Amino acid sequence: MCQVPVFCWITATVLEHMLTTDQRGELPQTLTDLFSHFLLVQTQRKKNKYHEGRETSPQELTEADGQVLLKLGRLAFEHLEKGNIMFYQEDLEQCGLDVTDASVNSGLCTEIFKRESVIFQKPVYCFVHLSVQEFLAAVYMFHCYTERKRLTNILQDYLEKDHSDPSLDVFLRRAMEKSLNSKNGHLDLFVRFLHGLSMDSNQRLLGGLLGQTENSPGTIQRAITNLKEINRDTISPDRSINIFHCLMEMKDQSVHQEIQEFLKSENRSRKKLSEIHCSALAYMLQMSEEVLDELDLEKYNTSEMGRLRLVPAVRNCRKARLTDCGLSVTHCEVVASALTSSPSHLQELDLSNNNLQDSEVKLLSTGLENSNCRLEALRSVNGLEMTVGEESTLCCNYYKKKAVKLRNCMMNILLTCPLKKFCASLASALKSNPSHLRELDLSLNKLQDSDLKELCGFLENPDCRLETLRSCWLSKISCASLASALKSNPSHLRELELRGNNLQDSDLKELCGFLESPDCRLKTLRLGYCNLSANSCASLVSTVKSNPSHLKDLELGHNKLQDSGVKELGGFLESPDCRLKTLRSATICKISCASLASALKSNPSHLRELDLSHNNLQDSDLKELCGVLGNPDCRLETLRSDTIFLVLYSKKYLVSICFMMCDIYTGVEQFQALSSLSSFRLMDCSLSEISYGFLASALKSNPSHLRELDLSHNKLQDSGVKELCGVLGHADCRLETLRMIIVLYIL
């Protein structure tokens, strides 16, 4: 509210009066305190102006002018409930006011003119600001509560229940319920003022205007507890923050202090946050002068409802991960407001696994269209709609094998998001504001041809600066549309991921037209689980040979390339212009292994990561590849395989090695070859007690290099743990990460 001119005027008026008169007292601490002082100041100014009397005490002042203020309060309350902010002369008269009453209280109520027809003008009245109307309405209703024996009908009409003589905590709870039931939040500030007026300090300040009420400590504590326990899934996260504001008006600082301690804590994940904690945290984060680098709802130890209450913090962060949290329209409204705010800080948005409907997508698209939007990465990944056929079988195999790594893999869950309308809305928004988005992830969405065609219109836009595109479930027509769009604007895309698509030879040939473009600057190409054939590999290699210097990362895992396909790949690797740093290879056999090894030997200095997982390599095959590691120009840093044989040939540049699902029977001299590694993974390798002894002995001999050790899914015995503890206790040990996950099978 400090950015609202009228509010600044109210603040300045109160402070000026308190600092220049004898009635200084304690400065206002809450919004209710401030408005209570403002009401007294304006009433005193009116008295001085029109009656020229001496400056009286607040008690005398409110007794003399209380009737007029309560009539203004009645006017404010009755029209606030109706959603009116303007009144006519007849409205004033119904509340017992005349034009003079409104005029002399010009600090509270003012007159404006509104032409209602071309023939005559009719005066229209309003309060100087909506917040003044809400405060006077709260004063009137609190007066009705304290005078409930005399004004029973008014109170019962407001509470809408048979509460002829409710306690203060019941009255406030019912007022909060009515506020939360409001669709547009028009009673939020009103109910906030009501809670503030329940404090003794404001009742003393306003004197007879409010009347007297019995405020025992137990009653106030029950009202505070009621606020903390409110937990509704039907209200927006923004509206939930008003509950925290009500606590502050009651001068309960406990939640505020607990969140301050939480923000200072180094182990935030251990602190269990309640729903009211999350509302307070969301408010404090979005009000902070420091922009939050990342908001990841999964990192907060709270309930599902608590995570949703954190959504407003998206307005003051650069990256937001709102995955699998059940976003509704009210939450999408908050996200859209974050995209359209000035300035907008949000650069990366992940909405994976949220069942977004038409209305929600439309809201988000409106945010993307806004000129203030600076979003660079958008992920909208959904569950799978399983179908019958080779395509679904292929993709299912891919997702099942990657289920451990994919945060959004949801097998057998129907995709209920209406993709046709989603793509149309998204494409329209991106076309209207194409220059900021850098990453678009639509993985696991079964896009129809018409859907992808809509998105291709965005890719063809000359202002499009997209650098990363992830898509899935492409048909032949979709491939042609995508290839055509990328050809027309090839210079910006750096990463293309099409994993899990059943690409035919003709499909890949279409895409190769984009890769052949002299303007193509693609660095990462992922085509795993795409059912590529040897012919497809030949087309791909031929294309990248013609423009080889930019590609750095190539994934071809789980494709049936055959020996001829791998041989073609080897031809690319032998090229002196090849700058490939990461290669994830397809299924290879003995002949393929020889071709690959020969290619790597001829150009060994660039490759940094080689992944040969899930290949049934024999000793003779691996011996061919080990010749690469023996080359003095080899700079390989990460090697992934299913067998232990390669470790004997590891050289000084190999810093990370990974073995999965293999039986290891080795000796201390073999493990000693690992002493210069910084990362060593032996997941699910059936390590025996003897193996643990050999491993510990090797690490003790040179413990200062290893930073990461992963022994997950091995049956570790007490003796093995004792051996490893000897390594951890070594003075030169620099181990930073140790993983020892054990899976228990319960029958």
C-alpha positions in Angstrom: 0.0 0.0 0.0 3.0 2.3 0.3 2.8 2.9 -3.4 -0.7 4.2 -3.2 -0.7 8.1 -3.0 -3.8 8.3 -0.7 -2.2 5.8 1.7 1.0 7.9 1.8 -1.1 10.9 2.5 -2.9 9.1 5.4 0.5 8.1 6.8 1.9 11.6 6.5 -1.2 13.1 8.1 -1.0 10.9 11.1 2.8 11.3 11.7 2.6 15.1 11.3 -0.1 15.3 13.9 1.7 13.0 16.3 5.0 14.7 16.0 3.7 18.3 16.1 1.2 18.1 19.0 1.2 17.1 22.6 -0.7 13.9 21.9 2.3 12.0 20.6 2.1 8.6 22.3 3.3 5.4 20.7 3.6 5.4 16.9 1.2 3.1 15.0 2.4 -0.5 14.7 -0.4 -1.9 12.6 -2.7 -0.8 9.8 -5.6 -0.6 12.2 -3.5 1.6 14.5 -2.8 3.9 11.7 -6.4 4.3 10.5 -7.6 4.7 14.0 -5.3 7.7 14.5 -6.3 9.0 11.0 -10.0 9.0 12.0 -9.2 11.0 15.1 -7.0 13.5 13.3 -9.6 14.2 10.5 -12.4 14.5 13.0 -10.3 17.0 15.1 -9.5 19.0 11.9 -13.1 19.2 11.0 -14.0 20.5 14.5 -11.3 23.1 14.4 -12.4 24.2 10.9 -16.1 24.5 11.5 -16.4 25.0 15.2 -13.2 26.8 16.1 -13.2 25.2 19.5 -10.3 24.1 21.7 -8.5 20.8 20.9 -10.2 18.2 23.0 -9.2 14.8 24.0 -10.0 11.8 21.8 -12.5 10.6 24.3 -14.4 13.8 24.2 -14.1 14.1 20.5 -15.5 10.7 19.7 -18.4 11.2 22.0 -19.3 14.5 20.3 -19.0 13.2 16.7 -19.7 9.5 17.3 -23.2 9.5 15.8 -22.1 11.0 12.5 -19.1 8.6 12.3 -21.3 5.6 13.0 -23.8 6.8 10.3 -20.8 7.0 7.9 -19.8 3.6 9.1 -23.2 2.2 8.3 -23.2 3.7 4.8 -19.7 2.2 4.3 -20.7 -1.2 5.6 -24.0 -1.6 3.7 -22.5 -0.6 0.4 -19.3 -2.6 1.0 -21.4 -5.7 1.3 -23.0 -4.8 -2.0 -19.7 -4.0 -3.7 -20.5 -0.3 -4.1 -18.0 2.4 -3.8 -20.2 5.3 -5.0 -23.4 6.6 -3.4 -26.2 9.1 -4.2 -27.8 11.6 -1.9 -30.7 9.2 -1.2 -28.2 6.6 0.0 -26.9 9.1 2.5 -30.4 10.0 3.6 -31.3 6.3 4.2 -28.4 6.2 6.8 -29.5 9.4 8.5 -26.9 11.6 6.8 -27.4 14.8 4.9 -25.2 16.5 2.4 -23.7 18.8 5.1 -22.6 15.8 7.2 -20.7 14.4 4.1 -19.2 17.8 3.2 -17.9 18.7 6.6 -16.2 15.3 6.8 -14.4 15.9 3.6 -11.3 14.2 4.9 -13.3 11.0 4.9 -16.0 11.5 2.3 -15.8 13.6 -0.8 -18.1 14.6 -3.6 -17.5 13.9 -7.3 -19.7 14.5 -10.3 -20.7 11.9 -12.8 -22.8 12.7 -15.9 -25.7 10.2 -15.9 -27.3 11.7 -19.0 -26.8 14.4 -21.6 -29.5 16.5 -19.8 -28.5 16.7 -16.2 -25.7 16.0 -13.7 -26.2 14.3 -10.4 -23.8 14.4 -7.5 -22.1 11.1 -6.6 -20.3 10.6 -3.3 -17.5 8.3 -2.3 -14.9 7.9 0.5 -11.5 9.3 -0.2 -10.2 5.8 -0.6 -11.7 2.3 -0.5 -9.5 1.5 2.5 -11.2 4.3 4.4 -14.6 2.8 3.6 -13.5 -0.6 4.7 -12.2 0.8 8.0 -15.3 2.8 8.8 -17.4 -0.4 7.9 -15.3 -2.4 10.4 -15.8 0.3 13.1 -19.5 0.2 12.5 -19.7 -3.6 12.7 -17.5 -3.8 15.8 -19.8 -1.2 17.4 -22.8 -3.5 16.5 -21.0 -6.4 18.2 -20.3 -4.5 21.4 -23.9 -3.2 21.4 -25.3 -6.6 20.3 -28.0 -6.7 23.0 -29.5 -3.5 21.4 -28.6 -4.3 17.8 -29.2 -8.0 17.7 -31.0 -8.0 14.3 -28.1 -6.2 12.6 -25.5 -8.6 14.0 -27.5 -11.8 13.2 -28.1 -10.5 9.6 -24.4 -10.1 9.2 -23.4 -13.4 10.7 -26.2 -15.2 8.8 -26.5 -17.6 11.8 -28.3 -17.6 15.1 -25.5 -15.9 17.1 -27.4 -13.5 19.3 -24.5 -13.3 21.9 -21.3 -14.8 20.4 -18.0 -14.5 22.1 -15.4 -12.4 20.5 -13.4 -15.3 19.0 -16.6 -16.8 17.5 -17.6 -13.4 16.1 -14.1 -13.0 14.4 -14.1 -16.5 13.2 -17.5 -16.1 11.5 -16.3 -12.8 10.0 -13.3 -14.5 8.6 -15.5 -17.3 7.1 -17.6 -14.7 5.3 -14.5 -13.0 4.0 -13.1 -16.3 2.6 -16.4 -17.2 1.0 -16.3 -13.9 -1.0 -15.3 -14.7 -4.6 -13.5 -11.4 -5.2 -12.0 -10.7 -1.7 -14.0 -7.5 -1.2 -14.2 -8.1 2.6 -10.5 -9.0 3.2 -9.3 -5.6 4.4 -12.6 -5.2 6.3 -12.0 -8.4 8.3 -8.4 -7.4 8.8 -9.5 -4.2 10.4 -12.1 -6.1 12.6 -9.3 -8.2 14.1 -7.2 -5.1 14.8 -10.1 -3.3 16.5 -10.4 -6.2 18.9 -7.1 -5.1 20.5 -7.4 -3.1 23.7 -5.1 -0.4 22.4 -7.4 0.6 19.6 -10.5 0.3 21.8 -9.0 2.8 24.2 -7.9 5.1 21.4 -11.4 5.2 19.8 -13.2 5.3 23.1 -17.0 5.3 23.1 -17.1 4.9 19.3 -16.5 1.2 19.6 -18.1 0.5 22.9 -16.7 -1.8 25.5 -16.1 -5.6 25.2 -14.6 -8.1 27.6 -11.3 -9.2 26.1 -9.8 -11.9 28.3 -6.4 -13.3 27.3 -8.0 -16.7 26.7 -10.5 -15.2 24.2 -7.8 -13.4 22.3 -5.7 -16.6 22.2 -8.6 -18.6 20.9 -9.1 -16.1 18.1 -5.3 -16.3 17.2 -5.5 -20.1 17.3 -8.6 -20.1 15.0 -6.6 -18.0 12.4 -3.6 -20.4 12.5 -5.8 -23.5 12.0 -7.7 -22.2 8.9 -7.0 -24.7 6.1 -9.2 -24.4 3.0 -8.4 -25.7 -0.5 -11.0 -23.4 -2.2 -9.3 -20.1 -1.6 -6.5 -18.5 -3.6 -3.0 -18.4 -2.1 -3.1 -14.6 -2.2 -6.3 -14.6 -0.1 -4.7 -16.9 2.4 -2.0 -14.3 3.0 -4.7 -12.1 4.6 -5.0 -14.7 7.4 -1.3 -13.8 8.2 -2.2 -10.1 8.1 -5.0 -10.6 10.6 -2.5 -12.2 13.0 -0.2 -9.2 12.6 -3.2 -6.8 13.3 -3.7 -8.8 16.5 0.0 -8.2 17.3 0.8 -11.9 17.3 4.4 -12.0 16.1 5.0 -15.8 16.6 4.5 -16.9 13.0 6.6 -13.9 11.7 9.4 -14.7 14.1 9.3 -18.5 13.2 9.6 -17.7 9.5 12.5 -15.3 10.1 14.3 -18.1 12.0 13.5 -20.5 9.2 15.0 -18.2 6.6 18.2 -17.9 8.7 18.4 -21.7 9.1 20.9 -23.8 7.2 18.7 -27.0 7.3 15.4 -25.7 6.1 14.3 -29.1 4.8 14.1 -30.4 8.4 11.7 -27.7 9.5 8.0 -28.7 9.2 6.0 -25.8 7.9 2.3 -25.4 8.6 -0.1 -23.8 6.2 0.0 -20.4 8.0 3.8 -20.6 8.0 3.7 -21.0 4.2 1.3 -18.0 3.8 3.7 -15.9 5.9 6.7 -17.2 4.0 5.1 -16.5 0.6 4.4 -12.9 1.7 7.8 -12.3 3.1 9.5 -13.7 0.0 7.5 -11.7 -2.5 8.1 -8.5 -0.4 11.8 -9.1 -0.1 14.2 -6.6 -1.9 16.3 -9.6 -2.9 15.0 -11.6 -5.8 14.9 -15.3 -5.0 17.0 -17.4 -7.4 14.8 -20.5 -7.3 11.4 -21.4 -5.9 11.0 -25.2 -5.8 7.9 -26.3 -4.0 9.2 -29.8 -3.5 12.0 -28.6 -1.3 9.7 -27.4 1.4 8.7 -29.8 4.2 5.0 -29.1 4.3 1.6 -30.4 3.2 0.2 -30.3 -0.3 -1.9 -27.4 0.7 1.1 -25.7 2.3 3.0 -25.9 -1.0 0.1 -24.3 -2.9 0.1 -21.4 -0.4 3.7 -20.7 -1.4 2.8 -20.0 -5.0 2.6 -16.1 -4.6 6.4 -16.1 -4.0 6.7 -16.8 -7.8 6.4 -13.0 -8.3 9.8 -12.5 -6.8 11.9 -15.3 -8.2 13.9 -16.1 -11.3 13.2 -19.9 -11.5 10.0 -21.5 -10.4 9.4 -25.3 -10.2 5.7 -25.8 -9.6 5.6 -29.5 -10.5 2.9 -32.0 -9.6 1.2 -29.8 -7.1 -2.4 -29.6 -8.5 -2.4 -26.0 -9.8 -5.9 -24.6 -10.2 -7.2 -21.4 -11.9 -6.5 -19.3 -8.8 -2.8 -20.4 -8.8 -2.5 -19.9 -12.5 -3.8 -16.3 -12.0 -0.9 -15.7 -9.6 1.6 -17.2 -12.1 0.2 -15.1 -14.9 0.5 -12.0 -12.7 4.1 -12.8 -12.1 4.7 -13.0 -15.9 3.0 -9.6 -16.5 4.3 -7.6 -13.5 6.7 -4.7 -14.1 9.4 -5.7 -13.7 8.9 -9.4 -14.3 11.8 -11.5 -12.7 10.6 -14.9 -13.8 12.9 -16.5 -16.4 12.3 -20.2 -16.0 8.9 -21.9 -15.3 8.3 -25.7 -14.8 4.7 -26.7 -14.7 5.2 -30.5 -15.2 2.5 -32.9 -14.2 -0.3 -30.3 -13.6 -3.6 -31.2 -15.1 -4.2 -27.8 -16.7 -7.6 -27.1 -18.2 -8.6 -24.6 -20.9 -9.2 -21.7 -18.5 -5.8 -22.2 -16.8 -3.9 -22.5 -20.0 -5.6 -19.4 -21.3 -4.5 -17.5 -18.2 -0.9 -18.6 -18.6 -1.0 -17.7 -22.3 -2.2 -14.2 -21.5 0.9 -13.9 -19.3 3.2 -15.1 -22.0 1.7 -12.6 -24.5 2.4 -9.7 -22.2 5.3 -7.4 -23.3 6.6 -7.5 -19.7 7.1 -11.3 -19.9 10.8 -12.2 -19.8 10.4 -16.0 -19.6 13.3 -18.0 -21.1 12.4 -21.6 -20.2 8.9 -23.2 -20.1 8.3 -26.8 -19.2 4.8 -28.3 -19.4 5.2 -32.1 -19.2 2.2 -34.3 -18.6 1.4 -37.9 -18.1 1.1 -40.5 -20.8 -2.0 -41.6 -22.6 -1.2 -45.3 -23.4 -2.1 -46.6 -26.8 -1.6 -49.9 -28.6 1.1 -50.4 -31.2 4.8 -50.3 -31.9 5.1 -46.6 -31.0 3.6 -46.9 -27.5 5.6 -50.0 -26.8 8.8 -48.3 -27.9 8.1 -45.3 -25.7 7.0 -47.4 -22.8 10.3 -49.3 -22.8 12.2 -46.0 -22.8 10.2 -44.5 -19.9 10.3 -47.6 -17.8 14.1 -47.8 -18.1 14.4 -44.1 -17.3 11.8 -44.1 -14.5 14.4 -43.6 -11.8 15.7 -40.4 -13.5 12.5 -38.9 -14.9 10.7 -36.8 -12.3 7.6 -36.7 -14.4 7.1 -40.3 -15.5 3.5 -41.2 -14.8 2.7 -44.6 -16.3 -0.9 -45.5 -17.1 -2.3 -42.1 -16.2 -4.5 -40.5 -18.8 -3.5 -37.2 -20.1 -6.6 -35.0 -19.6 -5.1 -31.7 -20.7 -6.9 -30.7 -23.9 -3.7 -30.5 -26.0 -5.3 -29.0 -29.1 -6.5 -25.9 -27.3 -3.4 -25.9 -25.2 -1.1 -25.8 -28.2 -3.3 -23.2 -30.0 -3.2 -20.9 -26.9 0.5 -21.5 -26.3 1.5 -20.9 -29.9 -0.6 -17.7 -30.1 1.1 -16.4 -26.9 4.6 -17.3 -28.1 4.0 -15.7 -31.5 3.0 -12.4 -30.0 6.1 -12.3 -27.7 8.7 -14.7 -29.2 12.0 -13.0 -28.4 12.5 -14.1 -24.7 11.7 -17.8 -24.6 14.9 -19.9 -24.6 13.7 -23.4 -23.6 10.5 -25.2 -24.4 9.9 -28.7 -23.0 6.8 -30.5 -24.1 8.0 -34.0 -23.3 5.5 -36.8 -22.7 2.7 -34.9 -24.5 1.2 -36.8 -27.4 1.0 -33.9 -29.8 -1.3 -34.3 -32.8 -0.2 -33.0 -36.2 -2.4 -30.0 -36.0 -0.9 -29.2 -32.5 2.7 -29.3 -33.7 1.8 -27.2 -36.7 0.5 -24.5 -34.4 3.8 -24.5 -32.5 5.9 -24.5 -35.7 4.4 -21.1 -36.5 6.3 -19.8 -33.5 9.5 -21.5 -34.5 9.4 -20.0 -37.9 9.0 -16.5 -36.5 12.2 -14.5 -37.3 12.2 -13.1 -33.8 12.2 -16.6 -32.2 15.3 -17.1 -30.1 14.5 -20.6 -28.8 17.7 -22.5 -27.9 16.3 -25.8 -26.4 13.3 -27.8 -27.7 12.1 -31.1 -26.2 9.2 -32.8 -27.9 7.7 -36.3 -28.2 5.2 -38.4 -30.1 6.0 -37.1 -33.5 4.3 -38.5 -36.6 5.5 -38.4 -40.2 3.6 -35.2 -40.9 4.8 -33.7 -37.6 8.4 -34.4 -38.5 8.0 -32.7 -41.8 6.4 -29.6 -40.1 9.1 -29.4 -37.5 11.9 -29.9 -40.0 10.5 -27.2 -42.2 10.1 -24.7 -39.3 13.7 -25.4 -38.1 15.1 -25.0 -41.6 13.5 -21.5 -41.9 15.1 -20.3 -38.7 18.0 -22.6 -37.9 20.6 -20.3 -36.3 19.4 -20.1 -32.7 18.5 -23.7 -31.7 21.3 -25.3 -29.6 19.6 -28.4 -28.2 17.0 -30.7 -29.8 15.7 -33.7 -27.9 13.4 -36.2 -29.7 13.9 -39.2 -27.4 11.2 -41.9 -27.5 9.9 -41.1 -31.0 9.5 -43.9 -33.5 11.3 -42.2 -36.3 11.4 -43.8 -39.7 14.2 -43.3 -42.2 12.2 -40.7 -44.1 11.5 -38.8 -40.9 15.1 -38.5 -40.0 16.0 -37.5 -43.5 13.5 -34.6 -43.2 15.3 -33.5 -40.0 18.7 -33.8 -41.5 17.8 -31.0 -43.9 17.9 -28.7 -40.9 21.2 -30.1 -39.7 22.8 -29.5 -43.1 22.0 -25.8 -43.1 25.2 -23.7 -42.9 23.4 -21.6 -40.3 22.7 -24.5 -38.0 24.5 -24.2 -34.6 23.0 -27.2 -32.9 25.3 -28.5 -30.1 23.2 -31.2 -28.5 21.1 -33.9 -30.4 19.3 -36.6 -28.4 17.8 -39.4 -30.4 17.7 -42.2 -27.9 15.0 -44.9 -28.1 14.0 -43.6 -31.6 14.2 -47.0 -33.4 16.8 -45.7 -35.7 18.1 -48.1 -38.4 21.4 -48.4 -40.1 20.0 -46.3 -43.0 19.0 -43.6 -40.6 22.4 -43.6 -39.0 24.0 -43.2 -42.5 21.8 -40.2 -43.2 22.5 -38.6 -39.9 26.3 -39.1 -40.1 26.4 -37.8 -43.7 24.6 -34.7 -42.5 26.7 -34.0 -39.5 29.9 -34.6 -41.5 28.9 -31.7 -43.7 28.7 -29.4 -40.7 30.6 -31.2 -37.9 32.2 -28.5 -35.8 29.3 -27.4 -33.7 27.9 -30.7 -32.4 29.2 -31.5 -28.9 26.7 -34.0 -27.5 25.2 -36.9 -29.4 22.9 -39.5 -27.9 22.0 -42.6 -30.0 21.4 -45.1 -27.1 19.0 -48.0 -27.6 18.8 -47.8 -31.4 19.4 -50.8 -33.6 22.2 -49.3 -35.8 23.9 -52.6 -36.7 27.6 -52.8 -37.5 27.2 -50.7 -40.7 25.5 -48.0 -38.7 28.2 -47.8 -36.1 30.8 -47.9 -38.8 29.2 -44.8 -40.3 29.3 -43.2 -36.9 33.0 -44.0 -36.6 33.6 -42.2 -39.9 32.2 -39.0 -38.3 34.3 -39.4 -35.2 37.5 -39.8 -37.3 36.8 -36.4 -39.0 39.4 -33.8 -37.9 36.6 -31.3 -37.6 34.7 -33.4 -35.2 34.4 -31.7 -31.8 32.1 -34.2 -30.1 32.6 -34.2 -26.3 29.8 -36.6 -25.2 28.7 -39.8 -27.0 26.0 -42.1 -25.8 26.2 -45.1 -28.0 23.6 -47.5 -29.4 23.7 -51.3 -29.0 27.1 -52.5 -30.4 28.7 -55.8 -31.0 32.2 -57.1 -31.6 32.6 -55.6 -35.1 31.0 -52.4 -34.0 33.3 -52.1 -31.0 36.3 -52.4 -33.2 35.0 -49.6 -35.6 34.3 -47.4 -32.7 37.6 -47.9 -31.0 39.5 -47.3 -34.3 37.6 -44.0 -34.7 38.3 -42.8 -31.2 42.0 -43.7 -31.5 42.4 -41.5 -34.6 40.8 -38.5 -33.0 41.0 -39.0 -29.2 41.5 -35.5 -27.8 38.0 -34.1 -27.7 35.8 -36.7 -26.2 35.1 -36.2 -22.5 32.2 -38.6 -21.8 31.5 -42.0 -23.2 28.4 -44.0 -22.2 28.4 -47.7 -23.3 25.8 -48.8 -20.7 23.5 -51.7 -21.5 25.9 -53.3 -24.0 26.8 -56.9 -23.5 30.5 -56.4 -24.3 33.0 -59.2 -24.1 36.5 -59.0 -22.8 37.9 -58.8 -26.4 35.5 -56.0 -27.3 36.6 -54.0 -24.2 40.2 -54.6 -24.9 39.7 -52.8 -28.2 38.2 -49.8 -26.4 40.9 -49.8 -23.7 43.4 -48.9 -26.4 41.7 -45.6 -26.5 42.3 -45.0 -22.8 45.9 -45.8 -23.3 46.4 -43.1 -25.9 48.4 -40.2 -24.4 46.1 -37.7 -26.2 43.0 -39.2 -24.5 41.1 -36.7 -22.4 38.2 -38.9 -21.4 36.7 -37.8 -18.0 33.6 -39.9 -17.6 33.1 -43.5 -18.6 29.9 -45.5 -18.1 29.9 -49.3 -18.7 28.4 -52.5 -17.4 31.7 -54.3 -16.7 34.8 -53.9 -14.6 37.3 -54.7 -17.3 37.9 -51.1 -18.3 39.2 -50.0 -14.9 42.5 -51.7 -15.6 43.2 -49.3 -18.4 42.1 -46.0 -16.7 44.5 -43.2 -17.2 45.3 -39.9 -15.5 42.5 -37.9 -17.2 39.7 -40.4 -16.2 38.0 -38.7 -13.3 34.6 -40.5 -13.2 33.7 -44.1 -13.8 30.3 -45.8 -13.4 29.4 -49.5 -13.4 25.9 -50.7 -13.0 24.3 -54.1 -12.5 27.4 -56.3 -12.8 29.1 -58.9 -10.7 32.6 -57.8 -9.5 35.2 -60.3 -8.5 38.6 -58.6 -8.5 41.7 -57.9 -6.4 43.4 -55.1 -4.7 45.7 -54.5 -7.7 42.7 -53.8 -9.9 41.1 -51.4 -7.5 44.3 -49.5 -7.1 43.9 -48.3 -10.6 41.0 -46.2 -9.3 43.1 -44.2 -6.9 43.1 -41.0 -9.0 39.4 -41.0 -9.7 37.2 -38.2 -8.3 33.9 -40.0 -8.9 33.3 -43.8 -8.6 29.9 -45.5 -8.9 29.4 -49.2 -8.3 25.6 -49.4 -8.2 24.0 -52.8 -7.9 27.3 -54.6 -8.6 26.9 -57.6 -6.1 30.0 -56.6 -4.1 31.2 -59.3 -1.8 32.9 -58.8 1.6 36.2 -59.5 -0.1 35.5 -56.9 -2.7 34.8 -54.3 0.0 38.2 -55.2 1.6 40.0 -54.7 -1.7 38.2 -51.4 -2.3 39.0 -50.0 1.2 42.6 -51.0 0.9 43.0 -49.3 -2.5 41.3 -46.1 -1.2 43.5 -46.0 2.0 46.6 -46.0 -0.2 45.6 -42.8 -1.9 42.5 -41.2 -0.2 42.9 -37.6 -1.2 41.3 -37.6 -4.7 38.0 -39.3 -4.4 35.0 -36.9 -3.9 32.0 -39.2 -4.7 31.5 -42.9 -3.9 28.2 -44.6 -4.8 27.7 -48.1 -3.4 23.9 -48.2 -3.6 22.0 -51.5 -3.9 24.8 -53.7 -2.7 24.4 -56.1 0.2 26.7 -54.4 2.6 27.7 -56.4 5.8 29.0 -55.1 9.1 32.5 -56.0 8.2 32.3 -54.1 4.9 31.1 -51.0 6.7 33.9 -51.3 9.2 36.5 -51.4 6.3 35.0 -48.3 4.7 34.9 -46.4 8.0 38.7 -46.9 8.2 38.9 -44.9 4.9 36.5 -42.2 6.1 38.6 -41.8 9.3 41.8 -41.2 7.3 43.3 -37.7 7.8 43.7 -37.2 4.1 40.2 -38.4 3.1 38.4 -35.7 1.1 35.2 -37.7 0.3 32.2 -35.3 -0.1 29.4 -37.6 -1.2 28.7 -41.2 -0.1 25.6 -43.1 -1.3 24.7 -46.4 0.3 21.0 -46.9 -0.6 19.7 -50.4 0.3 16.4 -51.5 -1.1 14.3 -53.8 1.2 12.0 -56.3 -0.4 9.0 -56.9 1.8 7.1 -60.1 1.0 
